[in-house]
Amino acid sequence: MDIDRARTFLEIVHSGSFLKAADRLHVTQTTVSARIRTLEDVLGRQLFIRNRNGAQLTPAGREFERYAQSFVQIWERARHQLAIPSGRTSVVALGGELSLWNPVLLDWLIWMKQRKPEIAIHANVGVPDQLLEQLRTGVLDIAVLYAPKLLPGFRVELLVEEQLVLVRTRSRDGEPDGAEDYVYVDWGPLFAAQHDASSNSFGEPGLFVGLGPLGLSYILRAGGMGYFRRGAAAPHIASGELEIVDGAPEFTYPAYAVYPESSEAREDIQEALRGLKEVVN
């Protein structure tokens, strides 16, 4: 079976329409339709029902989905394995959200170098939807995410339950500095709901940012306060640059590892997961 046909099939399933799939694959809608028509001819079954709302899987399409998923993942795995550098035994491709790279995934890279130097690493960062798409199509073996969507054929494993704590900068004389400048970091819909339901005694935010490290770097240079991961703020608390605001609510922010169920038989993936668990505990 042609790999492009399998990718096109999965893209329609993911996006819900032939048109959106064409846009994401950077091909014409005619090309998408031709690929699916050829695929249906080969299989002897109709895979989609097209209507005004897009495209829906037929029973045969739903059955074929898991095979197409496996086919694409095996293809990507083969590409990775054929590109194994000299002296290495396998390749593990891992991606994580931007906010997780320092220190969690950086610590993991060092752990892998020290404990499993025979495994080559492909490391990537991105936004959740992008990482899940790469995981679904086999580009990634593991994705580390804060709020992953459930995907059929994949396991979701809790790595760590981090805390988001309210911190503020301190001046050279040890007094709070610029604490009235509240920076709101978008930690996702769950945080937003909990945040809005809690006390807003720290005032309305004057700055909204979508990335935790950016917000933290900002208040360290310009002064202010905001919610950040305890692990990321800890070195700055220890150095006296930041302090935790007493009495402020704290919020749980769990991180998960997502990987294909078929990877349970791969020793290198299991070692990579063991490393992730060790560096966060």
LOFI-769086 format. One record per residue (C-alpha): residue in three letters; x, y, z negated. Coordinates in nm, 3 decimals, decimal comma. Each point is the difference from the previous one (the first is absolute). Example, Ala and Ser with C-alpha at 12.3 -4.5 7.8 and 13.67 -1.06 7.14 Angstrom:
% LOFI-769086
+---------+---------+---------+---------+
: residuo :    east :   north :      up :
+---------+---------+---------+---------+
:     ALA :   1,230 :  -0,450 :  -0,780 :
:     SER :   0,137 :   0,344 :   0,066 :
+---------+---------+---------+---------+
//
This chain:
% LOFI-769086
+---------+---------+---------+---------+
: residuo :    east :   north :      up :
+---------+---------+---------+---------+
:     MET :   0,000 :   0,000 :   0,000 :
:     ASP :   0,125 :   0,349 :   0,087 :
:     ILE :   0,112 :   0,193 :  -0,308 :
:     ASP :  -0,149 :   0,325 :   0,135 :
:     ARG :  -0,343 :  -0,163 :   0,023 :
:     ALA :   0,023 :  -0,115 :  -0,362 :
:     ARG :   0,111 :   0,346 :  -0,115 :
:     THR :  -0,282 :   0,160 :   0,198 :
:     PHE :  -0,256 :  -0,238 :  -0,150 :
:     LEU :   0,120 :   0,080 :  -0,354 :
:     GLU :   0,006 :   0,373 :   0,068 :
:     ILE :  -0,366 :  -0,009 :   0,106 :
:     VAL :  -0,086 :  -0,196 :  -0,314 :
:     HIS :   0,188 :   0,255 :  -0,210 :
:     SER :  -0,132 :   0,316 :   0,167 :
:     GLY :  -0,349 :  -0,123 :   0,084 :
:     SER :  -0,001 :   0,122 :   0,360 :
:     PHE :   0,163 :  -0,055 :   0,339 :
:     LEU :   0,057 :   0,374 :   0,039 :
:     LYS :   0,176 :   0,044 :  -0,333 :
:     ALA :   0,210 :  -0,309 :   0,066 :
:     ALA :   0,107 :   0,147 :   0,335 :
:     ASP :   0,103 :   0,325 :  -0,170 :
:     ARG :   0,202 :  -0,181 :  -0,266 :
:     LEU :   0,168 :  -0,227 :   0,253 :
:     HIS :   0,066 :   0,288 :   0,241 :
:     VAL :  -0,168 :  -0,174 :   0,291 :
:     THR :  -0,320 :   0,064 :   0,198 :
:     GLN :  -0,335 :  -0,139 :  -0,109 :
:     THR :  -0,008 :  -0,191 :   0,330 :
:     THR :   0,322 :  -0,178 :  -0,101 :
:     VAL :  -0,148 :  -0,092 :  -0,337 :
:     SER :  -0,316 :  -0,135 :   0,162 :
:     ALA :   0,203 :  -0,200 :   0,253 :
:     ARG :   0,214 :  -0,158 :  -0,274 :
:     ILE :  -0,304 :  -0,107 :  -0,200 :
:     ARG :  -0,181 :  -0,128 :   0,310 :
:     THR :   0,305 :  -0,213 :   0,087 :
:     LEU :   0,024 :  -0,124 :  -0,356 :
:     GLU :  -0,368 :  -0,097 :  -0,001 :
:     ASP :   0,044 :  -0,182 :   0,332 :
:     VAL :   0,295 :  -0,198 :  -0,138 :
:     LEU :  -0,186 :  -0,091 :  -0,320 :
:     GLY :  -0,333 :  -0,054 :   0,169 :
:     ARG :  -0,180 :   0,200 :  -0,268 :
:     GLN :  -0,131 :   0,354 :  -0,041 :
:     LEU :   0,196 :   0,175 :  -0,275 :
:     PHE :  -0,176 :   0,338 :  -0,033 :
:     ILE :  -0,347 :   0,146 :   0,031 :
:     ARG :   0,021 :   0,361 :   0,120 :
:     ASN :  -0,265 :   0,253 :  -0,094 :
:     ARG :  -0,039 :   0,371 :  -0,075 :
:     ASN :   0,168 :  -0,044 :  -0,337 :
:     GLY :   0,312 :  -0,156 :   0,149 :
:     ALA :   0,095 :  -0,368 :   0,010 :
:     GLN :  -0,099 :  -0,280 :  -0,232 :
:     LEU :   0,150 :  -0,346 :  -0,023 :
:     THR :  -0,201 :  -0,299 :   0,111 :
:     PRO :   0,022 :  -0,320 :  -0,211 :
:     ALA :   0,267 :  -0,123 :   0,242 :
:     GLY :   0,183 :   0,332 :  -0,039 :
:     ARG :   0,001 :  -0,029 :  -0,378 :
:     GLU :   0,140 :  -0,351 :   0,027 :
:     PHE :   0,267 :   0,112 :   0,245 :
:     GLU :   0,110 :   0,295 :  -0,215 :
:     ARG :   0,208 :  -0,202 :  -0,243 :
:     TYR :   0,177 :  -0,180 :   0,286 :
:     ALA :   0,078 :   0,328 :   0,174 :
:     GLN :   0,130 :   0,138 :  -0,330 :
:     SER :   0,228 :  -0,300 :  -0,047 :
:     PHE :   0,118 :   0,015 :   0,360 :
:     VAL :   0,104 :   0,365 :  -0,023 :
:     GLN :   0,169 :  -0,053 :  -0,337 :
:     ILE :   0,193 :  -0,303 :   0,130 :
:     TRP :   0,109 :   0,201 :   0,302 :
:     GLU :   0,129 :   0,285 :  -0,216 :
:     ARG :   0,166 :  -0,247 :  -0,233 :
:     ALA :   0,177 :  -0,160 :   0,295 :
:     ARG :   0,124 :   0,341 :   0,116 :
:     HIS :   0,137 :   0,071 :  -0,349 :
:     GLN :   0,169 :  -0,337 :  -0,032 :
:     LEU :   0,163 :   0,021 :   0,342 :
:     ALA :   0,146 :   0,335 :  -0,106 :
:     ILE :   0,160 :  -0,132 :  -0,321 :
:     PRO :   0,341 :   0,165 :  -0,046 :
:     SER :   0,307 :  -0,219 :  -0,009 :
:     GLY :   0,058 :  -0,151 :  -0,344 :
:     ARG :  -0,365 :   0,037 :  -0,111 :
:     THR :  -0,251 :  -0,282 :  -0,036 :
:     SER :  -0,328 :   0,185 :   0,050 :
:     VAL :  -0,167 :   0,342 :   0,024 :
:     VAL :  -0,262 :   0,150 :  -0,232 :
:     ALA :  -0,189 :   0,307 :   0,119 :
:     LEU :  -0,147 :   0,205 :  -0,284 :
:     GLY :  -0,185 :   0,331 :   0,006 :
:     GLY :  -0,120 :   0,222 :  -0,282 :
:     GLU :  -0,183 :   0,322 :  -0,062 :
:     LEU :   0,217 :   0,311 :  -0,011 :
:     SER :  -0,065 :   0,058 :  -0,368 :
:     LEU :   0,136 :  -0,344 :  -0,084 :
:     TRP :   0,341 :   0,021 :   0,160 :
:     ASN :   0,169 :   0,177 :  -0,288 :
:     PRO :   0,072 :  -0,185 :  -0,219 :
:     VAL :  -0,200 :  -0,324 :   0,046 :
:     LEU :   0,092 :  -0,102 :   0,352 :
:     LEU :   0,348 :   0,151 :  -0,019 :
:     ASP :   0,064 :  -0,217 :  -0,306 :
:     TRP :  -0,138 :  -0,298 :   0,195 :
:     LEU :   0,240 :   0,058 :   0,291 :
:     ILE :   0,291 :   0,001 :  -0,243 :
:     TRP :  -0,136 :  -0,315 :  -0,170 :
:     MET :  -0,019 :  -0,180 :   0,336 :
:     LYS :   0,355 :   0,104 :   0,091 :
:     GLN :   0,135 :  -0,130 :  -0,330 :
:     ARG :  -0,211 :  -0,314 :  -0,039 :
:     LYS :  -0,084 :  -0,104 :   0,357 :
:     PRO :   0,265 :   0,147 :   0,230 :
:     GLU :  -0,065 :  -0,275 :   0,255 :
:     ILE :  -0,345 :   0,150 :   0,079 :
:     ALA :  -0,009 :   0,290 :   0,246 :
:     ILE :  -0,252 :   0,275 :  -0,078 :
:     HIS :  -0,217 :   0,216 :   0,223 :
:     ALA :  -0,126 :   0,283 :  -0,223 :
:     ASN :  -0,268 :   0,251 :   0,096 :
:     VAL :  -0,216 :   0,270 :  -0,156 :
:     GLY :  -0,341 :   0,122 :   0,107 :
:     VAL :  -0,359 :   0,078 :  -0,089 :
:     PRO :  -0,227 :  -0,284 :  -0,119 :
:     ASP :  -0,200 :  -0,050 :   0,323 :
:     GLN :   0,319 :  -0,009 :   0,206 :
:     LEU :   0,164 :  -0,253 :  -0,232 :
:     LEU :  -0,306 :  -0,224 :  -0,003 :
:     GLU :  -0,013 :   0,010 :   0,379 :
:     GLN :   0,367 :  -0,102 :   0,019 :
:     LEU :  -0,068 :  -0,277 :  -0,252 :
:     ARG :  -0,303 :  -0,120 :   0,194 :
:     THR :   0,191 :  -0,016 :   0,328 :
:     GLY :   0,304 :  -0,171 :  -0,152 :
:     VAL :   0,243 :   0,291 :   0,021 :
:     LEU :   0,025 :  -0,008 :  -0,382 :
:     ASP :   0,028 :  -0,302 :  -0,227 :
:     ILE :  -0,089 :   0,192 :  -0,318 :
:     ALA :  -0,170 :   0,333 :  -0,061 :
:     VAL :   0,017 :   0,171 :  -0,340 :
:     LEU :  -0,306 :   0,218 :  -0,054 :
:     TYR :  -0,198 :   0,171 :  -0,272 :
:     ALA :  -0,355 :  -0,070 :   0,121 :
:     PRO :   0,012 :  -0,267 :   0,272 :
:     LYS :  -0,302 :  -0,103 :   0,201 :
:     LEU :  -0,082 :  -0,368 :  -0,011 :
:     LEU :   0,087 :  -0,179 :   0,324 :
:     PRO :  -0,097 :  -0,358 :   0,086 :
:     GLY :   0,299 :  -0,231 :  -0,006 :
:     PHE :   0,207 :   0,222 :  -0,232 :
:     ARG :   0,079 :  -0,013 :  -0,370 :
:     VAL :   0,000 :   0,305 :  -0,227 :
:     GLU :   0,225 :  -0,031 :  -0,306 :
:     LEU :   0,029 :   0,252 :  -0,283 :
:     LEU :   0,356 :   0,121 :  -0,051 :
:     VAL :  -0,030 :   0,268 :  -0,266 :
:     GLU :  -0,259 :   0,221 :  -0,166 :
:     GLU :   0,169 :   0,337 :  -0,011 :
:     GLN :  -0,131 :   0,298 :  -0,190 :
:     LEU :  -0,058 :   0,346 :   0,141 :
:     VAL :   0,092 :   0,250 :  -0,271 :
:     LEU :  -0,039 :   0,376 :  -0,018 :
:     VAL :   0,340 :   0,167 :  -0,024 :
:     ARG :   0,119 :   0,360 :   0,002 :
:     THR :   0,331 :   0,171 :   0,044 :
:     ARG :   0,204 :   0,145 :  -0,285 :
:     SER :   0,208 :   0,315 :   0,000 :
:     ARG :   0,363 :   0,016 :  -0,110 :
:     ASP :  -0,106 :   0,096 :  -0,352 :
:     GLY :  -0,214 :  -0,314 :  -0,021 :
:     GLU :  -0,336 :   0,173 :   0,029 :
:     PRO :  -0,266 :  -0,093 :   0,258 :
:     ASP :   0,073 :   0,183 :   0,324 :
:     GLY :  -0,262 :   0,077 :   0,267 :
:     ALA :  -0,242 :  -0,247 :  -0,154 :
:     GLU :  -0,296 :   0,202 :   0,126 :
:     ASP :   0,100 :  -0,086 :   0,361 :
:     TYR :  -0,183 :  -0,329 :   0,038 :
:     VAL :   0,093 :  -0,210 :   0,306 :
:     TYR :  -0,262 :  -0,253 :   0,109 :
:     VAL :   0,144 :  -0,316 :   0,156 :
:     ASP :  -0,239 :  -0,212 :   0,203 :
:     TRP :   0,045 :  -0,345 :  -0,152 :
:     GLY :  -0,308 :  -0,138 :   0,176 :
:     PRO :  -0,379 :  -0,011 :  -0,054 :
:     LEU :   0,010 :  -0,190 :  -0,330 :
:     PHE :   0,235 :   0,256 :  -0,154 :
:     ALA :  -0,213 :   0,284 :   0,139 :
:     ALA :  -0,314 :  -0,138 :  -0,165 :
:     GLN :   0,173 :  -0,058 :  -0,333 :
:     HIS :   0,175 :   0,335 :   0,018 :
:     ASP :  -0,321 :   0,191 :   0,069 :
:     ALA :  -0,173 :  -0,175 :  -0,288 :
:     SER :   0,276 :   0,091 :  -0,246 :
:     SER :   0,074 :   0,329 :  -0,166 :
:     ASN :   0,112 :   0,280 :   0,230 :
:     SER :   0,158 :   0,203 :  -0,277 :
:     PHE :   0,317 :   0,041 :   0,205 :
:     GLY :  -0,189 :   0,218 :   0,247 :
:     GLU :  -0,069 :  -0,003 :   0,371 :
:     PRO :   0,288 :  -0,119 :   0,219 :
:     GLY :   0,180 :   0,261 :   0,207 :
:     LEU :   0,168 :  -0,262 :   0,218 :
:     PHE :  -0,128 :  -0,326 :   0,147 :
:     VAL :   0,248 :  -0,258 :   0,131 :
:     GLY :  -0,050 :  -0,346 :   0,148 :
:     LEU :   0,334 :  -0,148 :  -0,106 :
:     GLY :   0,116 :  -0,056 :  -0,357 :
:     PRO :   0,376 :   0,049 :   0,056 :
:     LEU :  -0,069 :   0,330 :   0,177 :
:     GLY :  -0,208 :   0,130 :  -0,291 :
:     LEU :   0,259 :  -0,113 :  -0,254 :
:     SER :   0,285 :   0,164 :   0,192 :
:     TYR :  -0,205 :   0,317 :   0,025 :
:     ILE :  -0,067 :   0,044 :  -0,372 :
:     LEU :   0,362 :  -0,083 :  -0,084 :
:     ARG :   0,110 :   0,292 :   0,217 :
:     ALA :  -0,289 :   0,245 :  -0,040 :
:     GLY :  -0,147 :  -0,096 :  -0,339 :
:     GLY :  -0,346 :  -0,129 :  -0,073 :
:     MET :  -0,186 :  -0,309 :  -0,104 :
:     GLY :  -0,173 :  -0,298 :   0,159 :
:     TYR :  -0,071 :  -0,372 :  -0,013 :
:     PHE :   0,287 :  -0,226 :   0,102 :
:     ARG :   0,106 :  -0,360 :  -0,040 :
:     ARG :   0,156 :  -0,056 :  -0,339 :
:     GLY :   0,293 :  -0,187 :   0,155 :
:     ALA :   0,078 :   0,285 :   0,239 :
:     ALA :  -0,029 :   0,265 :  -0,271 :
:     ALA :   0,196 :  -0,194 :  -0,266 :
:     PRO :   0,354 :   0,114 :   0,101 :
:     HIS :  -0,110 :   0,364 :   0,000 :
:     ILE :  -0,171 :  -0,041 :  -0,338 :
:     ALA :   0,319 :  -0,153 :  -0,139 :
:     SER :   0,207 :   0,290 :   0,135 :
:     GLY :  -0,235 :   0,258 :  -0,155 :
:     GLU :  -0,121 :   0,142 :   0,332 :
:     LEU :  -0,352 :  -0,131 :  -0,055 :
:     GLU :  -0,220 :  -0,086 :  -0,293 :
:     ILE :  -0,322 :  -0,199 :  -0,028 :
:     VAL :  -0,301 :   0,215 :  -0,085 :
:     ASP :  -0,132 :  -0,123 :  -0,335 :
:     GLY :  -0,363 :  -0,107 :  -0,003 :
:     ALA :  -0,040 :  -0,006 :   0,379 :
:     PRO :  -0,176 :  -0,308 :   0,141 :
:     GLU :   0,211 :  -0,262 :   0,175 :
:     PHE :  -0,113 :  -0,201 :   0,302 :
:     THR :   0,089 :  -0,352 :   0,110 :
:     TYR :   0,156 :  -0,025 :   0,345 :
:     PRO :   0,066 :  -0,365 :   0,097 :
:     ALA :   0,226 :  -0,106 :   0,285 :
:     TYR :  -0,058 :  -0,320 :   0,199 :
:     ALA :   0,193 :  -0,223 :   0,238 :
:     VAL :  -0,200 :  -0,116 :   0,303 :
:     TYR :   0,126 :  -0,288 :   0,214 :
:     PRO :  -0,138 :  -0,276 :   0,227 :
:     GLU :  -0,122 :  -0,318 :  -0,167 :
:     SER :   0,222 :  -0,195 :   0,239 :
:     SER :   0,306 :   0,164 :  -0,161 :
:     GLU :  -0,044 :  -0,203 :  -0,317 :
:     ALA :   0,209 :  -0,270 :   0,165 :
:     ARG :   0,285 :   0,238 :   0,088 :
:     GLU :   0,277 :   0,000 :  -0,257 :
:     ASP :   0,138 :   0,338 :   0,110 :
:     ILE :  -0,337 :   0,172 :  -0,047 :
:     GLN :  -0,041 :  -0,157 :  -0,343 :
:     GLU :   0,347 :   0,123 :  -0,099 :
:     ALA :  -0,087 :   0,350 :   0,123 :
:     LEU :  -0,319 :  -0,004 :  -0,209 :
:     ARG :   0,195 :  -0,122 :  -0,303 :
:     GLY :   0,237 :   0,293 :   0,045 :
:     LEU :  -0,286 :   0,247 :   0,013 :
:     LYS :  -0,144 :  -0,137 :  -0,324 :
:     GLU :   0,336 :   0,017 :  -0,174 :
:     VAL :   0,080 :   0,360 :   0,093 :
:     VAL :  -0,337 :   0,132 :  -0,119 :
:     ASN :   0,011 :  -0,178 :  -0,336 :
+---------+---------+---------+---------+
//
